[in-house]
Amino acid sequence: MRSLIDLHCHSTVSDGVLTPTEIVNLAAEKGIRVLALTDHDDVDGLATARAVAEKQGMQFIDGVEISVTWRRRTLHIIGLKIDPEHPPLVNGLANIRSGRHTRAVGMAKALEKIGIHGALEGAYEYSKGSIISRTHFARYLIEKGYAKDTKAVFKHYLVKGKPGYFEHQWASLEDAMAWIIGSGGVAVIAHPGRYELGRVTMLELMHEFRSLGGLAIEVVTGSHSVDQYQEFAKMAKQFDLAASMGSDFHGKGQTYIEMGRLPSLPENCLPVWHDWPEVKNIELEAH
């Protein structure tokens, strides 16, 4: 059975290809009844998306995906049901966005060294005035024929140990969690299966996340395999964490899975929305 809930997607406010209006309309078309917009380090699309969702008769959840540096690794922490006007959150996200240009320049210089020219300008063309991200660099590299798709670009150029990688200090885990929780939101570890931490380090992350007030991890998400759904369902239970789910949709052909195609959470999971009044009727409808 496919889920009617999607708590992770991106618009043109960060590195998606659809505007907030377009992504909500697409979600409605695909049968999504509860949607969170979780742009990277920015909440500017939330008001527009909420207004469109109300017209569509959908339940809308204010969200954000915060870039975090933890033990010199980049992690992403999602905030759900946040207050997008909470001053520490607003200021913290502004500081992260200001650092993105520095990273972009570093990435472009690294790519120059292996003969890939014009990457900074090309990435900014794709960003269209929104925040600059690795995904914008990926689109430029695909356009120039260096890789066939986004996944291939990341694998060969933009991750640690590859020629276009540039180490950057994002928010600390402690700060990101404080902004989310202080705004009344729920902190969720995004796509844990993508981090390649090794089991011991992953367990240490879960301990620290839980101790800082984290409440959920993404179990079902676009980049997880079926086996990983079960793996992280067990980990959620081990650490008394709720389970979240989301497509991580960025746009057709730009993503691991299309919106509206996620399966439901494994049966033994406690959904992150278990105590959200706006989701109760939708859960009943899905069954």
LUMKEVEX-765824 format. One record per residue (C-alpha): residue in one letter; z, x, y. Coordinates in Angstrom, 1 decimal, always signed. Layout:
% LUMKEVEX-765824
code=A	z=Z	x=X	y=Y
...
//
This chain:
% LUMKEVEX-765824
code=M	z=+0.0	x=+0.0	y=+0.0
code=R	z=-0.9	x=+1.3	y=+3.4
code=S	z=+1.7	x=+1.5	y=+6.2
code=L	z=+1.6	x=-0.7	y=+9.3
code=I	z=+3.7	x=+2.0	y=+11.1
code=D	z=+2.4	x=+5.2	y=+12.7
code=L	z=+5.0	x=+7.3	y=+14.6
code=H	z=+2.9	x=+10.4	y=+15.4
code=C	z=-0.4	x=+10.6	y=+17.3
code=H	z=-2.0	x=+12.3	y=+20.3
code=S	z=-4.1	x=+11.3	y=+23.3
code=T	z=-6.0	x=+13.1	y=+26.0
code=V	z=-2.7	x=+13.7	y=+27.8
code=S	z=-2.3	x=+16.6	y=+25.4
code=D	z=-4.9	x=+17.5	y=+22.8
code=G	z=-6.2	x=+14.2	y=+21.5
code=V	z=-9.8	x=+13.1	y=+22.2
code=L	z=-9.0	x=+9.4	y=+23.0
code=T	z=-7.2	x=+8.2	y=+26.1
code=P	z=-3.9	x=+6.4	y=+25.8
code=T	z=-5.7	x=+3.1	y=+26.1
code=E	z=-8.3	x=+4.0	y=+23.5
code=I	z=-5.8	x=+5.3	y=+21.0
code=V	z=-3.7	x=+2.1	y=+21.2
code=N	z=-6.8	x=-0.1	y=+20.8
code=L	z=-7.9	x=+2.0	y=+17.8
code=A	z=-4.5	x=+1.6	y=+16.2
code=A	z=-4.6	x=-2.1	y=+16.7
code=E	z=-8.1	x=-2.2	y=+15.2
code=K	z=-6.8	x=-0.3	y=+12.1
code=G	z=-4.0	x=-2.8	y=+11.6
code=I	z=-1.1	x=-0.6	y=+13.0
code=R	z=+1.8	x=-2.8	y=+14.1
code=V	z=+4.3	x=-0.2	y=+15.3
code=L	z=+2.9	x=+2.9	y=+17.1
code=A	z=+4.5	x=+5.9	y=+18.8
code=L	z=+2.4	x=+8.1	y=+21.1
code=T	z=+3.8	x=+11.6	y=+20.8
code=D	z=+1.8	x=+13.9	y=+23.0
code=H	z=+2.6	x=+17.6	y=+23.1
code=D	z=+5.2	x=+18.4	y=+25.8
code=D	z=+4.1	x=+15.5	y=+28.0
code=V	z=+5.0	x=+11.8	y=+28.5
code=D	z=+2.4	x=+10.8	y=+31.1
code=G	z=+0.5	x=+8.5	y=+28.8
code=L	z=+3.4	x=+6.4	y=+27.7
code=A	z=+3.5	x=+3.7	y=+30.4
code=T	z=-0.3	x=+3.0	y=+30.0
code=A	z=+0.0	x=+3.0	y=+26.2
code=R	z=+2.9	x=+0.6	y=+26.3
code=A	z=+1.1	x=-1.8	y=+28.5
code=V	z=-2.0	x=-1.9	y=+26.3
code=A	z=+0.2	x=-2.2	y=+23.2
code=E	z=+1.9	x=-5.3	y=+24.7
code=K	z=-1.5	x=-6.9	y=+25.2
code=Q	z=-2.4	x=-6.1	y=+21.6
code=G	z=+0.8	x=-7.7	y=+20.3
code=M	z=+2.0	x=-4.3	y=+18.9
code=Q	z=+5.4	x=-2.7	y=+19.0
code=F	z=+5.3	x=+0.5	y=+21.0
code=I	z=+7.7	x=+3.4	y=+20.7
code=D	z=+8.0	x=+6.0	y=+23.5
code=G	z=+7.6	x=+9.4	y=+21.9
code=V	z=+6.9	x=+13.1	y=+22.6
code=E	z=+6.3	x=+16.2	y=+20.4
code=I	z=+8.2	x=+19.3	y=+21.8
code=S	z=+7.1	x=+22.8	y=+21.2
code=V	z=+10.0	x=+24.9	y=+20.0
code=T	z=+10.5	x=+28.6	y=+19.1
code=W	z=+13.0	x=+29.1	y=+16.3
code=R	z=+13.5	x=+32.6	y=+14.8
code=R	z=+10.2	x=+33.7	y=+16.4
code=R	z=+8.3	x=+30.8	y=+14.7
code=T	z=+6.8	x=+27.8	y=+16.4
code=L	z=+8.1	x=+24.4	y=+15.3
code=H	z=+7.5	x=+20.9	y=+16.6
code=I	z=+10.3	x=+18.4	y=+17.1
code=I	z=+9.3	x=+14.8	y=+17.8
code=G	z=+11.5	x=+12.6	y=+19.9
code=L	z=+11.2	x=+8.8	y=+19.2
code=K	z=+12.6	x=+6.1	y=+21.4
code=I	z=+13.2	x=+8.5	y=+24.2
code=D	z=+13.7	x=+7.7	y=+27.8
code=P	z=+10.6	x=+9.3	y=+29.4
code=E	z=+12.4	x=+9.4	y=+32.8
code=H	z=+15.5	x=+11.3	y=+31.6
code=P	z=+15.7	x=+14.2	y=+34.1
code=P	z=+16.6	x=+17.0	y=+31.7
code=L	z=+13.7	x=+16.0	y=+29.4
code=V	z=+11.2	x=+15.7	y=+32.3
code=N	z=+12.2	x=+19.1	y=+33.7
code=G	z=+12.2	x=+20.8	y=+30.3
code=L	z=+8.8	x=+19.5	y=+29.4
code=A	z=+7.5	x=+20.6	y=+32.8
code=N	z=+8.7	x=+24.2	y=+32.1
code=I	z=+7.0	x=+24.2	y=+28.7
code=R	z=+3.7	x=+23.0	y=+30.2
code=S	z=+3.8	x=+25.8	y=+32.9
code=G	z=+4.0	x=+28.4	y=+30.1
code=R	z=+0.9	x=+27.0	y=+28.3
code=H	z=-1.4	x=+28.7	y=+30.8
code=T	z=+0.2	x=+32.1	y=+30.1
code=R	z=-0.3	x=+31.7	y=+26.4
code=A	z=-3.9	x=+30.5	y=+26.9
code=V	z=-4.7	x=+33.7	y=+28.9
code=G	z=-3.1	x=+35.8	y=+26.2
code=M	z=-5.1	x=+34.0	y=+23.4
code=A	z=-8.4	x=+34.4	y=+25.4
code=K	z=-7.8	x=+38.2	y=+25.8
code=A	z=-7.0	x=+38.5	y=+22.1
code=L	z=-10.3	x=+36.8	y=+21.2
code=E	z=-12.2	x=+38.9	y=+23.7
code=K	z=-11.1	x=+42.0	y=+21.7
code=I	z=-13.1	x=+40.7	y=+18.7
code=G	z=-16.1	x=+39.8	y=+20.7
code=I	z=-15.5	x=+36.1	y=+21.4
code=H	z=-16.1	x=+35.6	y=+25.1
code=G	z=-15.5	x=+32.7	y=+27.5
code=A	z=-12.8	x=+31.1	y=+25.4
code=L	z=-10.4	x=+30.4	y=+28.2
code=E	z=-13.0	x=+28.7	y=+30.3
code=G	z=-14.3	x=+26.9	y=+27.2
code=A	z=-10.9	x=+25.7	y=+26.2
code=Y	z=-10.1	x=+24.4	y=+29.7
code=E	z=-13.4	x=+22.4	y=+29.6
code=Y	z=-12.2	x=+20.6	y=+26.6
code=S	z=-8.7	x=+20.0	y=+28.0
code=K	z=-10.2	x=+18.0	y=+30.9
code=G	z=-7.3	x=+18.6	y=+33.1
code=S	z=-4.6	x=+17.9	y=+30.6
code=I	z=-2.3	x=+20.6	y=+29.0
code=I	z=-4.1	x=+23.5	y=+27.4
code=S	z=-3.5	x=+23.9	y=+23.7
code=R	z=-4.8	x=+25.8	y=+20.6
code=T	z=-6.7	x=+22.7	y=+19.7
code=H	z=-8.8	x=+23.1	y=+22.8
code=F	z=-9.6	x=+26.7	y=+21.8
code=A	z=-10.5	x=+25.4	y=+18.3
code=R	z=-13.0	x=+23.0	y=+19.7
code=Y	z=-14.6	x=+25.7	y=+21.8
code=L	z=-14.8	x=+28.1	y=+18.7
code=I	z=-16.4	x=+25.3	y=+16.6
code=E	z=-18.9	x=+24.6	y=+19.4
code=K	z=-19.9	x=+28.3	y=+19.4
code=G	z=-20.3	x=+28.4	y=+15.6
code=Y	z=-17.3	x=+30.6	y=+14.7
code=A	z=-15.9	x=+27.9	y=+12.3
code=K	z=-16.9	x=+24.6	y=+10.8
code=D	z=-13.8	x=+22.6	y=+11.7
code=T	z=-10.4	x=+22.8	y=+13.4
code=K	z=-8.6	x=+23.6	y=+10.2
code=A	z=-10.8	x=+26.7	y=+9.6
code=V	z=-10.4	x=+27.9	y=+13.2
code=F	z=-6.6	x=+27.8	y=+12.9
code=K	z=-6.7	x=+29.6	y=+9.5
code=H	z=-8.9	x=+32.4	y=+10.6
code=Y	z=-8.1	x=+32.9	y=+14.3
code=L	z=-5.1	x=+31.1	y=+15.8
code=V	z=-2.1	x=+31.5	y=+13.5
code=K	z=+0.3	x=+34.4	y=+13.3
code=G	z=-1.4	x=+37.5	y=+11.9
code=K	z=-4.9	x=+36.4	y=+13.0
code=P	z=-6.9	x=+37.9	y=+15.9
code=G	z=-6.5	x=+35.0	y=+18.4
code=Y	z=-2.8	x=+34.5	y=+18.0
code=F	z=-0.6	x=+35.2	y=+21.0
code=E	z=+3.2	x=+35.0	y=+20.6
code=H	z=+4.9	x=+32.8	y=+23.1
code=Q	z=+8.4	x=+31.6	y=+23.7
code=W	z=+8.7	x=+27.8	y=+23.8
code=A	z=+11.9	x=+25.8	y=+24.2
code=S	z=+14.8	x=+26.6	y=+22.1
code=L	z=+15.7	x=+24.2	y=+19.3
code=E	z=+19.0	x=+23.5	y=+20.9
code=D	z=+17.4	x=+22.6	y=+24.2
code=A	z=+14.7	x=+20.4	y=+22.7
code=M	z=+17.3	x=+18.5	y=+20.7
code=A	z=+19.6	x=+18.1	y=+23.7
code=W	z=+16.7	x=+16.6	y=+25.8
code=I	z=+15.8	x=+14.2	y=+23.1
code=I	z=+19.3	x=+13.1	y=+22.1
code=G	z=+20.4	x=+13.0	y=+25.8
code=S	z=+17.6	x=+10.6	y=+26.6
code=G	z=+18.8	x=+8.3	y=+23.9
code=G	z=+16.1	x=+9.3	y=+21.4
code=V	z=+15.9	x=+10.2	y=+17.8
code=A	z=+15.0	x=+13.9	y=+16.9
code=V	z=+12.5	x=+14.3	y=+14.0
code=I	z=+11.1	x=+17.5	y=+12.5
code=A	z=+7.4	x=+17.2	y=+12.6
code=H	z=+5.2	x=+18.0	y=+9.5
code=P	z=+7.7	x=+20.4	y=+7.9
code=G	z=+5.2	x=+21.3	y=+5.1
code=R	z=+3.1	x=+23.2	y=+7.6
code=Y	z=+5.6	x=+25.8	y=+8.6
code=E	z=+5.5	x=+28.1	y=+5.5
code=L	z=+9.1	x=+29.1	y=+5.9
code=G	z=+10.0	x=+29.6	y=+2.3
code=R	z=+12.7	x=+27.6	y=+0.6
code=V	z=+15.8	x=+29.5	y=+1.9
code=T	z=+14.7	x=+29.5	y=+5.5
code=M	z=+13.6	x=+25.8	y=+5.3
code=L	z=+17.1	x=+24.9	y=+4.1
code=E	z=+18.6	x=+26.9	y=+6.9
code=L	z=+16.4	x=+25.1	y=+9.4
code=M	z=+17.5	x=+21.7	y=+7.9
code=H	z=+21.2	x=+22.7	y=+8.2
code=E	z=+20.8	x=+23.8	y=+11.8
code=F	z=+18.7	x=+20.8	y=+12.8
code=R	z=+21.3	x=+18.4	y=+11.2
code=S	z=+24.2	x=+20.2	y=+12.9
code=L	z=+22.5	x=+19.8	y=+16.3
code=G	z=+22.2	x=+16.0	y=+15.8
code=G	z=+18.8	x=+15.7	y=+14.1
code=L	z=+18.4	x=+12.5	y=+12.3
code=A	z=+15.0	x=+12.5	y=+10.5
code=I	z=+12.1	x=+14.5	y=+9.1
code=E	z=+8.5	x=+13.5	y=+8.7
code=V	z=+7.9	x=+12.9	y=+5.0
code=V	z=+4.5	x=+11.2	y=+5.0
code=T	z=+2.1	x=+12.8	y=+7.5
code=G	z=-1.5	x=+13.7	y=+7.7
code=S	z=-1.2	x=+17.3	y=+6.7
code=H	z=+1.2	x=+16.7	y=+3.8
code=S	z=+0.0	x=+16.5	y=+0.2
code=V	z=+1.2	x=+13.8	y=-2.2
code=D	z=+3.5	x=+16.3	y=-3.8
code=Q	z=+4.9	x=+17.2	y=-0.4
code=Y	z=+5.7	x=+13.5	y=+0.2
code=Q	z=+8.1	x=+13.7	y=-2.8
code=E	z=+9.4	x=+17.2	y=-1.9
code=F	z=+10.5	x=+16.2	y=+1.6
code=A	z=+11.7	x=+12.8	y=+0.5
code=K	z=+14.2	x=+14.7	y=-1.7
code=M	z=+15.1	x=+17.1	y=+1.1
code=A	z=+15.7	x=+14.2	y=+3.5
code=K	z=+18.1	x=+12.7	y=+0.9
code=Q	z=+19.8	x=+16.1	y=+0.4
code=F	z=+20.6	x=+16.5	y=+4.1
code=D	z=+21.3	x=+12.8	y=+4.7
code=L	z=+18.2	x=+12.5	y=+7.0
code=A	z=+16.0	x=+9.5	y=+7.5
code=A	z=+12.3	x=+9.7	y=+6.8
code=S	z=+9.6	x=+9.3	y=+9.4
code=M	z=+5.8	x=+9.0	y=+9.1
code=G	z=+2.8	x=+9.5	y=+11.2
code=S	z=-0.9	x=+10.3	y=+11.0
code=D	z=-0.8	x=+13.2	y=+13.6
code=F	z=-4.1	x=+11.7	y=+14.7
code=H	z=-6.0	x=+13.6	y=+17.3
code=G	z=-9.4	x=+11.9	y=+17.0
code=K	z=-12.2	x=+11.3	y=+14.5
code=G	z=-13.1	x=+14.5	y=+12.8
code=Q	z=-10.2	x=+16.4	y=+14.6
code=T	z=-7.5	x=+15.5	y=+12.2
code=Y	z=-6.1	x=+15.6	y=+8.6
code=I	z=-6.3	x=+11.9	y=+8.1
code=E	z=-7.7	x=+8.9	y=+9.9
code=M	z=-5.3	x=+6.5	y=+11.6
code=G	z=-4.4	x=+3.5	y=+9.4
code=R	z=-4.8	x=+5.4	y=+6.1
code=L	z=-1.3	x=+6.6	y=+5.5
code=P	z=+0.6	x=+5.3	y=+2.4
code=S	z=+4.0	x=+3.9	y=+2.7
code=L	z=+7.1	x=+6.1	y=+2.5
code=P	z=+8.4	x=+6.9	y=-1.0
code=E	z=+10.8	x=+4.1	y=-2.2
code=N	z=+13.9	x=+6.3	y=-2.2
code=C	z=+13.6	x=+7.1	y=+1.5
code=L	z=+15.7	x=+5.6	y=+4.3
code=P	z=+13.1	x=+4.9	y=+7.0
code=V	z=+13.9	x=+6.2	y=+10.5
code=W	z=+13.3	x=+2.7	y=+11.7
code=H	z=+15.8	x=+1.1	y=+9.3
code=D	z=+18.0	x=-0.1	y=+12.2
code=W	z=+15.3	x=-0.8	y=+14.8
code=P	z=+15.3	x=-4.5	y=+15.5
code=E	z=+11.7	x=-4.6	y=+16.6
code=V	z=+10.5	x=-3.4	y=+13.2
code=K	z=+12.4	x=-5.8	y=+10.9
code=N	z=+9.8	x=-8.6	y=+10.9
code=I	z=+7.0	x=-6.1	y=+10.4
code=E	z=+8.6	x=-4.6	y=+7.4
code=L	z=+9.0	x=-8.0	y=+5.8
code=E	z=+5.3	x=-8.8	y=+6.6
code=A	z=+4.2	x=-5.6	y=+5.0
code=H	z=+5.8	x=-6.7	y=+1.7
//
